[in-house]
Every structure is written in C-alpha cells, then in structure tokens.
Amino acid sequence: MSTDPSKRIIIYVCSLFITLDAISSFATTYYVSASAANDSNNGLTVGSPFKTITKATTKATQPGDLVLIRTGIYNERVVISNSGTPGNYITYKSYNNEAVIIDGTSISQPPPATPVTDWWGLIELKSNYIQITGLKVQNSIANGVFGSGGVANGVIIQPIHDIIISKCTTVNTHNSGIGMHFGYNITIDGNDVSYANNGGGQENISVESIDNFKISKNTVHDGAPDIIKQKNGNYNNQGGEGIDAKGASNHGKIIGNKVYRINCQGIYVDAGSNHLSNVEVYNNIVYSNVYAGITIGNEVYGTGPFNGVLENVYVYNNIVFMNEWVGINIGGNTTGDNTMKSVYIFNNTVVKNGWQVHPNTTAYLPDFPTPAQMQGAWAVGISNENSQITADLVIRNNIIDQVSGNSIQSVQLTLPYTIESNLINSNAPAGTNNPTYVLPSTVFVADYDNPPVSPFAASNFKLKTIAPASLATGKGINSPETPGFDFIYKSRANPVAVVDIGAYQH
C-alpha cells in the first residue's frame, strides 16, 4: 500500500471516475407499446416491449435509465418512484416523437378513497432527477403532471427536486395541467397546456414554494372552458391563472411564454403570506385574458413565516394586450395587503387593455374583438392596488397605448415611486379613478409596423421606424435594471446610454 498522500488521492479520484462510469454503463433503455399483448415481455427491445408504462416504472430503477414509449393511448395512472442522480436522469419520452397519450378516462382517485382529494396526478412524480418529454396527458380528475415534496408544520422536509417537464401536452385537467410544489431545481419548458382548472383549484401551470425554477416557452391557453364569465358580470373563482409562481418561490424565471384566453390573470407572481424573491417575468406575450395580463400580488391568507414579503420582482420586455381589465397589475387583496418592495416594471409594451366581454356574449374574448363584442371596463394600462409597498416601485420605459381609462394609476400617491420615461397614449382624463396618478408624458398616435393579425408575429407592436418611433427611440432611461436585450433578443447595448422605450429596441 502506498504511503504517498498524492498517490492515494490519485487512486481515489480514479476510483471515483470508475464508479461514475459504472453507473452510466448500467443504464438501460426500456420500450413500451400499447399494441403489445401484455407486460410479459422483457421490454429491452422495440420488438419485445412492455404493454404499460407502469410496468416500465418498476424496471427503470437505475440512474440514466431511459423509457421510450411507442404511439398509442395508455389508460393508466403513472407513478414514478425511482430517482436518478445528477447528470444521470431517469427519462420517460415518446419514441421518435410518436403520439403518446396518457388518458385518465375512468381513472378514479388512488387509495384511500376518503377524504376526497385532487392532490395527485395522472403522471405523478415521487422521486428526483426525472425528465418527462413529449407525452400528452388528458382527462384527469386531478392534475396532469404533478409532483409535491413533503411538508410538516409549514416546513419542507422532503423536497422534490431536479425535474424537467418538456414538450408535453396537457388537456382537460380538473386542477393544474402541470403542478410542481415544495422543492427546488424545476424546469417546465416548451409544453402546451389547455383546458386546465375544470372545476378544481390551483393554476394551469403551478409552481409553489420552489427555489430555482424556470418556466419557459410554454403555450398556456383556453383555461376552464365550462366556467366562463357569467352574463350577470360575476366570475366563478374556479379556473386559475395561466402561469403562477407562488408561496416561497425564489430565484425563478418566467420566460418566452404565450398565455391567452385564461379565465383569470395570464401570469401571476404571488407570495401569499410567505417570502417570495428574485423572480423575473420577461419576453412573454400575454393577451385576451380575463382580468389582467400580468399580476404581481401578495395575498393575505394564513400566517406564513415571514407574514408575506414579496421583493425583487422584475417584469420587462413583455407584450401585453387585449386583456379584459388591466395590462400589468400590482395586486391588492380585499382582506388586506402584505408587504412588497423592489418591484420593477420596465420596457414593456402594453396595448389596448381594458376591454370587457359584453354581458350578452357567452364566449371567450376573441383574439381581436370587434367593437360590437366589447364594452368599456376598468381600463388601465399599469395599475397598483397594493398600499404596503415599502421600497422601490419603478415603472420605467413602458409603452402604454389605447386604454379608455388611466394609463398608470395607484391606490396611493405617497408610495416610494419612480415613474419615468413612459410613452403614453390614453383617452381618459386624469382622475377617472380616484385616487389616481396619471403620468404627464408624451401622447402619441399608435402606428405599428404591421397590424396584429397574428399575435405571435415578431413584428407585432413594434413602432414604425418613422414617427412615432422617434418618440421612443433613444428616449428611455438606462439603469442597472435595464435589460441587455429586447423582446426578440436584439441587443440594447447596455450599458450604452441609448435605450428605447417599450419591449423592442427599434
């Protein structure tokens, strides 16, 4: 045995590499096909697949294992209980992008039958280092894809972590299409979520008390189709927000999503009697949602460990249009407000928000309603309803266009505001809603490169290179918060002083 310490270190490192290589070499690929006769095959080849995904979950137990699922409809609940390791995720994905449907028709609540609960999913993750890719989940009486860590007395004791949900589709779920609760390192990327919250709670995509999360490039649309606005103007509280980062969620990004026709806020960030911090909401397109496009809130409920503090939230480079009441809202609560500080709303383009569905209309607000389909509502571009902002509410470099109410308003005028360099076109005089603050800023007539025929066209809501673009070009204020890129990731040349107003660098 060598007595040289350096040699012992070398031997140890080499043995570590051998161990890691051994883990990788033991990883196995399993195959599943709905057309198989039963689960008696070994699942090791395309020609000898398992019949059910559930069978594959009992075999995919080693880090790095891969389950490839062939086309078909799988009428089963899939519970994943085995974990991967860093760099060796256990992965479930469609085989060659084939259409894989996990259908919850006739699937009831797992035991025990009482109490009745929807705190489970058609795909349920009870493990870590898992990736789910390219699967469709439909007709769940609970959630679509679901994971939750363990909590005792308000403390997370067994977090769920290192989960990637990508390129999946969820349709017709009682609760969330995708819901991840109490953990860390969660990525939800490139999914399509529709017809969620059909009578249940939560939100279309829910992230609750997650540290280090990324919700990116998802399309979230058509929430709660059977609970639309009633003819009498009242709302059913069911049918949650499109994307919600809530509770003690920290260090997160909501990036590049498309959120539309949701029966509530499009995007919601809410501490809810917890401590939420360091969340960025940027480069999203949010339209035709009930109430608000984007809301930053801190609801009062329960007695969280921090009594509800929301801080360091940044909302920028978003295009927010045709939402029913308000474009971007700092939300209040009828039961009282919790503390907020350091909320920054900058370089957004907020257009024609505040158009309410006519009471005689029983369908969703179409993408671009006609005047006959609309009536004036509480029409505000950017609004603050929270009276407990203790530091730094910054509203800067935004374009606010075509609202019939106030462009910028607040419930209180003595808050620590910085409101500057916003380009405004409003039809309403100051004082429409009292108390109110309407920024005395440049008024312009909107003129865009292309009419917004398709809400996803990159050129939408970019001011023409001729007037009035001259009113926005180079007129923004540069600051440490100014993003270094715009809505289409064109450089803003930060820290150079020339910054344009709005979501685009013209």
C-alpha positions as CSV (number, residue, x, y, z in Angstrom):
1,M,0.0,0.0,0.0
2,S,1.4,3.4,-1.0
3,T,2.2,5.8,1.8
4,D,2.5,8.8,-0.6
5,P,-0.6,11.0,0.0
6,S,-0.6,12.3,-3.6
7,K,-0.8,8.7,-4.9
8,R,-3.7,7.9,-2.6
9,I,-5.5,11.0,-3.9
10,I,-4.9,9.9,-7.5
11,I,-6.1,6.4,-6.7
12,Y,-9.3,7.8,-5.0
13,V,-10.1,10.1,-8.0
14,C,-9.6,7.3,-10.5
15,S,-11.9,5.0,-8.5
16,L,-14.5,7.8,-8.4
17,F,-14.4,8.0,-12.2
18,I,-14.7,4.3,-12.5
19,T,-17.7,4.3,-10.1
20,L,-19.4,7.1,-12.2
21,D,-18.6,5.2,-15.5
22,A,-20.1,2.0,-13.9
23,I,-23.3,3.8,-13.1
24,S,-23.6,5.1,-16.6
25,S,-22.8,1.7,-18.1
26,F,-25.6,0.0,-16.2
27,A,-28.2,2.4,-17.6
28,T,-30.8,0.5,-19.6
29,T,-33.3,1.5,-22.3
30,Y,-36.8,0.1,-22.0
31,Y,-39.6,0.1,-24.6
32,V,-43.3,0.3,-24.1
33,S,-46.1,-0.2,-26.7
34,A,-49.8,-0.1,-26.3
35,S,-50.1,-2.7,-29.0
36,A,-48.2,-5.3,-27.0
37,A,-50.3,-8.2,-25.8
38,N,-49.3,-7.9,-22.1
39,D,-46.4,-7.0,-19.8
40,S,-44.7,-10.4,-20.0
41,N,-42.0,-9.2,-22.5
42,N,-38.7,-8.1,-21.2
43,G,-39.0,-4.6,-22.6
44,L,-35.5,-4.5,-23.8
45,T,-36.1,-4.1,-27.5
46,V,-38.6,-2.5,-29.8
47,G,-39.8,-6.0,-30.7
48,S,-40.4,-7.0,-27.1
49,P,-42.0,-4.0,-25.4
50,F,-43.9,-3.8,-22.2
51,K,-47.6,-3.0,-22.6
52,T,-47.9,-0.4,-19.9
53,I,-45.8,2.5,-18.7
54,T,-46.5,1.4,-15.2
55,K,-44.5,-1.8,-15.8
56,A,-41.6,0.2,-17.1
57,T,-41.6,2.3,-13.9
58,T,-40.8,-0.9,-11.9
59,K,-37.8,-1.7,-14.1
60,A,-36.4,1.8,-14.7
61,T,-34.7,2.0,-11.3
62,Q,-31.1,2.9,-12.2
63,P,-29.8,6.4,-12.8
64,G,-29.6,7.1,-16.5
65,D,-32.3,4.6,-17.4
66,L,-34.5,5.6,-20.4
67,V,-38.1,4.6,-21.2
68,L,-39.1,5.0,-24.8
69,I,-42.9,4.9,-25.3
70,R,-44.5,4.0,-28.7
71,T,-47.6,5.6,-30.1
72,G,-51.0,4.7,-28.5
73,I,-53.5,5.5,-25.8
74,Y,-52.5,4.4,-22.3
75,N,-55.4,4.4,-19.9
76,E,-53.4,4.3,-16.7
77,R,-52.0,6.4,-13.9
78,V,-48.2,6.6,-14.0
79,V,-46.4,7.0,-10.6
80,I,-42.6,7.4,-10.8
81,S,-40.9,6.5,-7.6
82,N,-37.3,5.8,-8.5
83,S,-34.7,8.6,-8.7
84,G,-31.8,9.3,-11.0
85,T,-28.7,11.2,-10.0
86,P,-27.0,14.4,-11.1
87,G,-26.2,14.1,-14.8
88,N,-28.0,10.7,-14.9
89,Y,-31.7,11.5,-15.0
90,I,-34.3,8.7,-15.5
91,T,-36.1,9.8,-18.6
92,Y,-39.6,9.0,-20.0
93,K,-40.2,10.1,-23.5
94,S,-42.0,9.3,-26.7
95,Y,-40.2,7.1,-29.2
96,N,-39.2,9.1,-32.2
97,N,-41.8,11.8,-31.4
98,E,-44.7,9.4,-31.8
99,A,-48.1,10.4,-30.4
100,V,-48.3,9.1,-26.9
101,I,-51.5,9.8,-24.9
102,I,-52.0,9.0,-21.2
103,D,-55.7,9.2,-20.8
104,G,-57.4,9.5,-17.4
105,T,-60.9,8.5,-18.6
106,S,-62.4,6.3,-15.8
107,I,-59.4,6.6,-13.6
108,S,-60.5,7.4,-10.1
109,Q,-58.7,8.8,-7.0
110,P,-56.0,6.5,-5.7
111,P,-56.5,4.9,-2.3
112,P,-57.6,5.9,0.2
113,A,-61.0,6.8,-1.2
114,T,-61.6,9.3,1.6
115,P,-61.1,12.1,2.1
116,V,-61.8,13.2,-1.5
117,T,-58.7,14.9,-2.8
118,D,-57.2,16.1,-6.1
119,W,-53.7,16.3,-4.7
120,W,-52.4,13.8,-7.2
121,G,-51.7,13.5,-10.9
122,L,-52.2,11.3,-13.9
123,I,-48.4,11.4,-14.1
124,E,-47.1,11.7,-10.5
125,L,-43.5,12.2,-9.5
126,K,-42.4,10.8,-6.2
127,S,-38.7,10.9,-7.0
128,N,-36.0,13.2,-8.2
129,Y,-33.7,13.7,-11.2
130,I,-36.5,12.8,-13.6
131,Q,-37.2,14.1,-17.1
132,I,-40.6,13.7,-18.9
133,T,-40.6,14.6,-22.6
134,G,-43.1,14.6,-25.4
135,L,-46.1,12.9,-23.7
136,K,-49.7,14.0,-23.9
137,V,-51.8,13.8,-20.7
138,Q,-55.6,14.3,-20.9
139,N,-58.9,13.8,-19.0
140,S,-57.5,13.9,-15.4
141,I,-59.9,14.4,-12.5
142,A,-56.9,15.8,-10.6
143,N,-53.7,17.2,-12.1
144,G,-52.0,16.3,-15.4
145,V,-48.3,16.1,-14.5
146,F,-47.8,16.5,-10.7
147,G,-45.1,16.5,-8.1
148,S,-45.0,17.6,-4.5
149,G,-42.5,17.5,-1.7
150,G,-43.3,16.7,1.9
151,V,-44.3,19.5,4.2
152,A,-44.8,19.4,8.0
153,N,-45.9,22.4,10.0
154,G,-45.1,24.7,7.1
155,V,-41.6,23.4,6.7
156,I,-40.5,21.4,3.6
157,I,-39.0,18.2,5.0
158,Q,-38.6,16.2,1.8
159,P,-38.4,18.4,-1.3
160,I,-39.0,17.3,-4.8
161,H,-36.1,18.4,-7.0
162,D,-34.3,18.3,-10.3
163,I,-37.3,17.7,-12.5
164,I,-37.6,18.6,-16.2
165,I,-41.0,18.6,-17.9
166,S,-40.6,19.4,-21.6
167,K,-42.5,19.3,-24.9
168,C,-45.5,17.7,-23.2
169,T,-49.2,18.5,-23.8
170,T,-51.9,18.5,-21.2
171,V,-55.7,18.8,-22.0
172,N,-58.8,18.8,-19.8
173,T,-57.5,18.6,-16.2
174,H,-59.6,19.3,-13.1
175,N,-56.6,21.0,-11.5
176,S,-53.3,22.1,-13.0
177,G,-52.0,20.8,-16.3
178,I,-48.6,20.9,-14.7
179,G,-48.1,21.4,-11.0
180,M,-44.9,21.3,-9.0
181,H,-44.9,22.0,-5.3
182,F,-42.3,22.4,-2.5
183,G,-38.8,21.8,-3.8
184,Y,-36.1,23.1,-6.0
185,N,-34.5,23.0,-9.5
186,I,-37.6,22.6,-11.6
187,T,-37.7,23.3,-15.3
188,I,-41.0,23.5,-17.3
189,D,-40.2,24.1,-20.9
190,G,-41.9,24.0,-24.3
191,N,-45.2,22.5,-23.1
192,D,-48.8,23.1,-24.3
193,V,-51.3,23.4,-21.5
194,S,-55.0,23.9,-22.3
195,Y,-58.5,23.4,-20.7
196,A,-57.0,23.2,-17.2
197,N,-58.7,24.0,-13.9
198,N,-62.0,22.5,-15.0
199,G,-63.7,22.9,-11.6
200,G,-60.6,22.5,-9.5
201,G,-58.1,24.7,-7.8
202,Q,-54.5,25.7,-8.4
203,E,-53.5,27.1,-11.8
204,N,-52.8,26.0,-15.4
205,I,-49.1,25.8,-14.6
206,S,-48.4,26.0,-10.8
207,V,-45.0,26.4,-9.2
208,E,-45.4,26.6,-5.4
209,S,-42.5,27.2,-3.0
210,I,-39.9,26.2,-5.5
211,D,-36.3,27.5,-5.3
212,N,-34.6,27.9,-8.7
213,F,-37.3,27.4,-11.3
214,K,-37.6,28.1,-15.0
215,I,-40.9,28.3,-16.8
216,S,-40.1,28.9,-20.5
217,K,-41.5,28.7,-24.0
218,N,-44.8,27.2,-22.9
219,T,-48.2,27.9,-24.6
220,V,-50.9,28.2,-22.0
221,H,-54.4,28.8,-23.3
222,D,-58.1,28.3,-23.0
223,G,-58.4,27.7,-19.3
224,A,-61.6,26.4,-17.7
225,P,-63.9,26.3,-20.7
226,D,-67.0,25.5,-18.7
227,I,-66.6,28.3,-16.2
228,I,-66.5,31.4,-18.4
229,K,-67.8,34.7,-17.3
230,Q,-71.4,34.8,-16.4
231,K,-73.9,37.0,-18.2
232,N,-74.5,39.0,-15.0
233,G,-70.9,40.0,-14.9
234,N,-69.8,37.8,-12.0
235,Y,-66.9,35.5,-12.1
236,N,-66.5,31.9,-10.8
237,N,-63.4,31.7,-8.7
238,Q,-62.5,28.4,-10.2
239,G,-60.4,28.4,-13.3
240,G,-57.0,29.5,-12.1
241,E,-54.3,31.7,-13.5
242,G,-52.3,30.7,-16.6
243,I,-48.9,30.6,-15.0
244,D,-48.5,31.1,-11.3
245,A,-45.2,31.2,-9.2
246,K,-46.4,31.4,-5.6
247,G,-45.6,30.9,-2.0
248,A,-42.0,30.8,-1.0
249,S,-40.8,30.6,-4.6
250,N,-37.4,32.2,-5.2
251,H,-34.8,32.6,-7.9
252,G,-37.1,31.9,-10.8
253,K,-37.7,32.9,-14.4
254,I,-40.9,33.1,-16.4
255,I,-39.6,33.5,-20.0
256,G,-40.9,33.5,-23.5
257,N,-44.3,32.0,-22.8
258,K,-47.6,32.6,-24.7
259,V,-50.6,32.9,-22.4
260,Y,-54.1,33.7,-23.8
261,R,-57.8,33.1,-23.2
262,I,-57.4,32.3,-19.5
263,N,-60.3,32.8,-17.1
264,C,-58.1,34.8,-14.7
265,Q,-54.7,36.5,-14.7
266,G,-52.5,35.4,-17.5
267,I,-49.3,35.3,-15.4
268,Y,-49.3,35.7,-11.6
269,V,-46.5,36.0,-9.1
270,D,-47.8,35.8,-5.5
271,A,-46.0,35.4,-2.2
272,G,-49.2,34.7,-0.3
273,S,-48.1,35.1,3.3
274,N,-44.6,33.6,2.5
275,H,-41.3,35.2,1.4
276,L,-41.0,35.3,-2.4
277,S,-38.0,37.0,-4.0
278,N,-35.8,37.3,-7.1
279,V,-38.3,36.4,-9.8
280,E,-38.1,37.7,-13.4
281,V,-41.0,37.8,-15.8
282,Y,-39.8,38.7,-19.3
283,N,-40.2,38.3,-23.0
284,N,-43.7,36.8,-22.7
285,I,-46.7,37.6,-24.9
286,V,-50.0,37.7,-22.8
287,Y,-53.4,38.5,-24.3
288,S,-57.1,38.1,-24.2
289,N,-57.2,37.0,-20.6
290,V,-59.9,37.8,-18.0
291,Y,-59.0,40.5,-15.5
292,A,-55.2,41.1,-16.0
293,G,-52.4,40.2,-18.3
294,I,-49.7,40.1,-15.6
295,T,-50.3,40.5,-11.9
296,I,-47.7,40.8,-9.1
297,G,-49.5,40.0,-5.8
298,N,-49.1,39.3,-2.1
299,E,-52.4,37.9,-0.9
300,V,-53.1,37.8,2.8
301,Y,-54.0,34.3,4.0
302,G,-52.7,32.1,6.8
303,T,-49.7,33.1,8.8
304,G,-46.6,32.4,6.8
305,P,-43.2,32.5,8.5
306,F,-42.5,36.0,7.0
307,N,-46.0,37.3,7.2
308,G,-45.9,37.7,3.4
309,V,-43.0,39.6,1.8
310,L,-42.6,39.9,-1.9
311,E,-39.4,41.5,-3.1
312,N,-37.1,41.8,-6.1
313,V,-39.5,41.1,-8.9
314,Y,-38.7,42.3,-12.4
315,V,-41.2,42.5,-15.2
316,Y,-39.8,43.5,-18.6
317,N,-39.8,43.0,-22.3
318,N,-43.3,41.7,-22.3
319,I,-46.1,42.4,-24.9
320,V,-49.4,42.6,-23.0
321,F,-52.5,43.4,-25.0
322,M,-56.3,43.0,-25.1
323,N,-56.7,41.7,-21.6
324,E,-60.1,42.4,-20.2
325,W,-59.4,44.8,-17.3
326,V,-55.8,45.8,-17.0
327,G,-52.5,45.1,-18.6
328,I,-50.0,44.9,-15.8
329,N,-51.2,45.0,-12.2
330,I,-49.6,45.2,-8.8
331,G,-52.5,43.5,-7.0
332,G,-54.2,44.3,-3.8
333,N,-56.4,42.0,-1.7
334,T,-59.8,42.5,-0.2
335,T,-58.6,41.0,3.1
336,G,-55.6,43.3,3.3
337,D,-52.2,43.7,1.7
338,N,-48.9,42.1,2.6
339,T,-45.5,43.9,2.2
340,M,-43.9,44.4,-1.2
341,K,-40.6,46.1,-2.1
342,S,-38.4,46.4,-5.1
343,V,-40.9,45.8,-7.8
344,Y,-39.6,46.9,-11.3
345,I,-41.9,47.2,-14.3
346,F,-39.9,48.4,-17.3
347,N,-39.6,48.2,-21.1
348,N,-43.0,46.5,-21.6
349,T,-45.4,47.3,-24.5
350,V,-48.9,47.4,-23.0
351,V,-51.6,47.9,-25.7
352,K,-55.4,48.2,-25.7
353,N,-56.1,46.5,-22.3
354,G,-59.4,47.1,-20.6
355,W,-62.0,45.7,-23.0
356,Q,-64.6,43.7,-21.2
357,V,-66.7,41.0,-22.9
358,H,-70.2,42.3,-23.4
359,P,-72.7,40.8,-20.9
360,N,-74.7,39.3,-23.8
361,T,-71.6,37.5,-25.0
362,T,-71.2,33.9,-23.7
363,A,-67.9,33.1,-25.4
364,Y,-64.4,34.0,-24.7
365,L,-63.0,37.3,-25.8
366,P,-61.7,36.6,-29.3
367,D,-58.1,37.4,-30.1
368,F,-59.2,40.7,-31.7
369,P,-62.8,41.6,-30.8
370,T,-65.0,43.9,-32.8
371,P,-66.5,46.9,-31.0
372,A,-69.9,45.2,-31.0
373,Q,-68.4,42.4,-28.9
374,M,-66.9,44.8,-26.3
375,Q,-67.8,47.4,-23.8
376,G,-65.6,49.7,-21.8
377,A,-64.4,48.2,-18.5
378,W,-61.9,49.2,-15.8
379,A,-59.4,50.0,-18.5
380,V,-55.9,50.6,-17.1
381,G,-52.5,50.1,-18.6
382,I,-50.4,49.7,-15.4
383,S,-52.0,49.7,-12.0
384,N,-51.0,49.5,-8.4
385,E,-53.6,48.3,-5.9
386,N,-51.2,47.5,-3.0
387,S,-50.8,50.0,-0.2
388,Q,-47.9,48.2,1.5
389,I,-45.1,48.9,-0.9
390,T,-42.2,49.9,1.4
391,A,-39.4,50.5,-1.1
392,D,-38.8,50.9,-4.9
393,L,-41.8,50.6,-7.1
394,V,-40.3,51.5,-10.5
395,I,-42.4,52.0,-13.7
396,R,-40.0,53.0,-16.4
397,N,-39.6,52.9,-20.2
398,N,-43.0,51.3,-20.9
399,I,-45.3,52.0,-23.9
400,I,-48.9,52.2,-22.8
401,D,-51.3,52.6,-25.7
402,Q,-55.1,52.7,-26.3
403,V,-56.7,52.4,-22.9
404,S,-60.0,54.1,-22.3
405,G,-59.1,54.6,-18.6
406,N,-55.9,55.6,-16.9
407,S,-52.6,54.7,-18.3
408,I,-50.9,54.5,-14.9
409,Q,-52.7,54.6,-11.6
410,S,-52.3,53.8,-7.9
411,V,-54.4,53.5,-4.8
412,Q,-51.9,55.8,-3.0
413,L,-49.7,58.6,-4.1
414,T,-47.2,58.6,-1.2
415,L,-45.5,55.3,-2.0
416,P,-41.8,55.2,-3.0
417,Y,-42.4,55.6,-6.7
418,T,-40.1,56.1,-9.6
419,I,-42.3,56.6,-12.6
420,E,-40.5,58.0,-15.6
421,S,-39.9,57.9,-19.3
422,N,-43.1,56.1,-20.2
423,L,-44.7,56.7,-23.6
424,I,-48.4,57.1,-23.2
425,N,-51.5,57.3,-25.4
426,S,-54.6,57.4,-23.2
427,N,-58.2,58.6,-24.0
428,A,-59.0,59.2,-20.3
429,P,-58.5,62.4,-18.4
430,A,-56.8,62.3,-15.0
431,G,-59.0,61.4,-12.1
432,T,-61.2,58.8,-13.8
433,N,-60.5,56.5,-10.9
434,N,-59.7,58.2,-7.5
435,P,-57.3,58.4,-6.0
436,T,-55.2,58.2,-9.2
437,Y,-51.9,59.1,-10.7
438,V,-51.7,59.6,-14.4
439,L,-48.2,60.3,-15.7
440,P,-47.9,63.5,-17.7
441,S,-45.9,62.1,-20.5
442,T,-45.8,62.2,-24.3
443,V,-49.0,61.4,-26.0
444,F,-48.7,59.7,-29.3
445,V,-50.8,58.0,-32.0
446,A,-50.1,54.3,-32.3
447,D,-48.6,53.3,-35.6
448,Y,-47.1,49.8,-35.8
449,D,-45.1,48.0,-38.5
450,N,-47.8,45.5,-39.1
451,P,-51.4,45.3,-37.8
452,P,-51.6,42.5,-35.3
453,V,-53.2,39.9,-37.4
454,S,-51.3,37.1,-35.7
455,P,-50.4,37.7,-32.1
456,F,-47.2,35.7,-32.5
457,A,-45.7,37.6,-35.4
458,A,-42.3,39.1,-34.3
459,S,-43.1,42.5,-35.8
460,N,-46.3,43.0,-33.9
461,F,-46.4,46.1,-31.6
462,K,-43.1,47.4,-32.9
463,L,-43.4,51.0,-33.7
464,K,-42.7,52.0,-37.3
465,T,-39.2,53.3,-38.0
466,I,-40.8,56.7,-38.8
467,A,-42.8,58.8,-36.3
468,P,-43.9,57.9,-33.7
469,A,-40.9,55.6,-33.3
470,S,-38.8,58.7,-32.9
471,L,-40.7,59.4,-29.7
472,A,-39.4,56.0,-28.3
473,T,-36.0,55.7,-29.9
474,G,-33.2,56.6,-27.5
475,K,-35.7,58.2,-25.1
476,G,-35.5,55.5,-22.4
477,I,-33.6,55.8,-19.2
478,N,-30.7,53.5,-18.8
479,S,-30.3,52.0,-15.3
480,P,-28.8,48.9,-13.6
481,E,-32.1,47.1,-14.2
482,T,-32.3,47.8,-18.0
483,P,-32.2,44.5,-19.9
484,G,-29.4,44.0,-22.3
485,F,-31.8,42.6,-25.0
486,D,-35.3,43.3,-26.2
487,F,-38.4,41.1,-26.9
488,I,-36.7,39.4,-29.9
489,Y,-33.3,39.3,-28.1
490,K,-31.9,42.2,-30.1
491,S,-29.1,43.8,-28.1
492,R,-30.0,47.0,-26.3
493,A,-26.2,47.7,-26.0
494,N,-26.5,48.1,-22.3
495,P,-24.7,49.8,-20.6
496,V,-24.6,52.3,-23.5
497,A,-27.0,55.1,-22.7
498,V,-29.2,54.8,-25.8
499,V,-32.2,52.8,-24.7
500,D,-35.5,52.7,-26.5
501,I,-38.9,52.7,-24.8
502,G,-41.1,49.6,-25.0
503,A,-40.4,45.9,-25.4
504,Y,-38.5,46.5,-28.7
505,Q,-35.2,48.2,-29.4
506,H,-36.4,50.0,-32.6
